[in-house]
Amino acid sequence: MLHGVDVSAHQTDFETDGLDFVFVKATEGRSYVNPRLKNQVKRVRDAECVVGFYHFLWPGYVNEQAEYFLDGTPEREGDLLAVDWEQTGEGTRASSADKDRFIREVKRLRPHHRVLLYCNRSFWINHDTSSYSGDGLWIADYGKAAAPRIEADRRIHQYTDDPLDKNVADFLSREAMRAWATV
């Protein structure tokens, strides 16, 4: 198992010691770009961790959001891409069909990168209607690492948010994760 975290602009500082991968929030909707993106990515690359980027999906304008995400995300071989599908701060959520269209559009626009779905257990069980997770499911279900309470294959498991969102990934090495990330 590899160990990693995911960060956003809320994490002004984070340690990379002992980490194999880090997902950095890049964008949200059609108007937000993480103001700390460049510095956070540099820190992760300097630590030689696998880099992932995620976009927080809002309802509607899915193709525009996919383009916005990729316009705000560096393109480098071996990087991972993900969509964060959960409830917005306004209490809304993108539909399962929106989530599917977003993943497909990102895969079309960046065909040489793996695209993952991040969601929590409740969304996977109660809102997902297609079981489509692109190239892999990144599931949030807090408890024991590598033991999410779902009946679905997953690549990454977020098991706590204390003090950061901590994750484990089912790969033998960073090199294996990077190789998998490159289609």
N, C-alpha and C positions, 0 to 999 in steps of 0.2 A: 504494500500500500504506500502510495505517495501522500504527502501532507501539504496542504495549501490553505490559503485564505482568500477571501474576496474583499475588496476595499472600494470605497467611494470617496468623494470630497470630504466626507465627515471624518475620515482617518487622516489626520494631518501628519501622523508619524506611525510607522509600523515596522516591526522587525522582520527580517527575512531569514535569520538564522534558523536552521532546521526545516525550512520550507523547500518544497520542490516546484510548486506552481502558485501563481497569484492571478486571480481575475480582477481586472480594474474596470470600474464603471466608466464607460466612455460617454454615453448619451442617454437622453430620455425624451420621449415624445418627438416633437419636431423643433424644439427650441433650446434645449439644455445640453451643454457640453461640460463635462467635469473640468473645472478650472485647474485641478491638480494632476490631470491626466499625464502630461508630459513628464513631470517630475516623478510621479509614481511609477510610470513605465521604466524610466531610466533606472530607478532604484531596483526594480525587479530584474531588469536585464543585467545590471551590474552584478547581481547575486547569482546570475546564470540560471535563474528559475524559468520554467515554462511560463509564457505570458498568455493570458486570455483577456478578452474584452467582452463587456456585456452592455446591452441596451435595455432600458426599462421601457416596456411596451405600453402604450396608451391605446384606447379604443380608436378605431378608424384610421384613415390615411396610412395604411400599412405599407404600401410601396414607397411612399415619401419617407416614412420612418426608416425603412431599410436603407434607402439611399443616404439619408441623414446620418445614420449610424456608420455606414462605411466611409462617408466623406470625413467623419471625425475620428476615424480609427486607422492607425498606421497599418500598412499591409506588409507583413513579413512572413516568410515561410516558417512553418512550425508554430505560429500563433493560433490560438483557438478563438472562436466567436460564439457568443451565446445571447439568447433573448431571456430577459427576466420577466416572467409572466406572473403577476400578482395584483392585488388590489392597489389602486392609485391612492394618493393622498386625498383625493376628492371622493373616495368611496366607489369609484367605478372600476371596471376591468375590461380588458380586451376579450373578445369572445374566443372560443376554441378555434373557430374558423380564421379569425384574425391572426392568432398565434401561428397556425399552420401556414397561412399565406406569407407571413413575415419570414419564417424560417426558409420557405421555398425561394422567396425573393433574394434573401441574403446568399443562399446557396447558388442561385443563378448568377448573381453579381460577383461573387468570389468563389468560383467553382473549385479552387485548389485549397480550400480551408474547410475544416470540420465545423459544423454549426450545431450547438447544443441547446436544449431547452432547460432552463432553470425554473422550477416552481416548487411550491411547498406541497406536502402530502395532501392537504385539504383541496388544493386546486386540482391535483392529479386525480383524486378520487371523485370530487364533486362538480368540477367544471369542465374537465377535459372530455371531449366527445369522440376524439379520433385516435387517441393513444399515439399520436405522431409527435416524435421528439427530435426530428432531424437525424443527426448522426449519433445522438446519445442523450440520455436523460441525466440531468444534474438535479437531484432531489434534496429538498430540505425537510428533514424529519429529525427533530432533536431527541437525543438519547445516546445510545451506544454507537461509537464510530463503526462504520461499515455494516450496520445492521438496520437499514431503514425498514419501516413497517409498510412495505408495498409489495405487490406481486407484479413486478415489472423489472426488466433489465435496466441497470443504471451504470453510468460511467463514473459519476462523482456523487458523493454524499456529503451534504452539509449537516453536521450533527450538533452544532452549538453556535451561539452568537456571543459567548462570553469568554474573553473580552472582545473578540472579533468573530466574524463568521468563519468558523473553521471547517475544513473539508478534508476528505480523503478521496483518493482516486485509485481505481483498480488498474494500475500499471506497474510493471516491474522496475522501471527506472525513468528518469527524466527523458533520456534518449528515446525510450519506447513511447512515451507520451508525445514527444515532439514528432517522432516518425508517424504515429497514428494521426496526429493533427494535420499532416500534409497529405492531401488526397492525391 
